[in-house]
């Protein structure tokens, strides 16, 4: 079964830059699009990156996505960290049958 | 404004059936996939399945195939998630989302308890 692995947690200070990784278990992560979702406590998720590196309307350009084929990983980078960025972040892609798969989620602490 | 509005919270008994809804507005409902996602208490997101309302093409995650039914009525811009026989383990928050760019619905809390 195709799996996406994320770090359990990351922390960084306000104003700094943080990168969250998402590593595919098999195949090439570059073969299918990757999305990233933000979920603040007690709220529904929102999409911050879709199709590897596209931002939905209203998402600040402090959020960016990229793919590194050499490590079979996707990354979400958040620059100029704000306390409001503190949330759980999930990556999502597809298996070989085009069925969606989520990573386990990463808790971002901004301290 | 593009939005997805889900039906309200449900409390059911094991063995009962249930159908929850997700109504889209502000965009062409038939032109985007709608996905359903489960989040059990204190846990991460789980992909359940996805439907393209334009032609009702539906794809299920193996974990949910045969356990739920996803459908859509394009005449009223509404997608559905239904169970024929609920279990206590179906207790969770369920989200719909326009895929892949969003938005997401506000979620429907389903509680199954005897």
Interface residues (C-beta under 8 A of the other chain):
Chain A: X33 X35 X37 X39 X44 X45 X46 X47 X50 X51 X54 X56 X88 X90 X92 X97 X98 X99 X100 X101 X102 X104 X105
Chain B: X35 X37 X44 X45 X46 X47 X49 X50 X59 X60 X61 X62 X95 X97 X100 X101 X102 X103 X104 X105 X106 X107
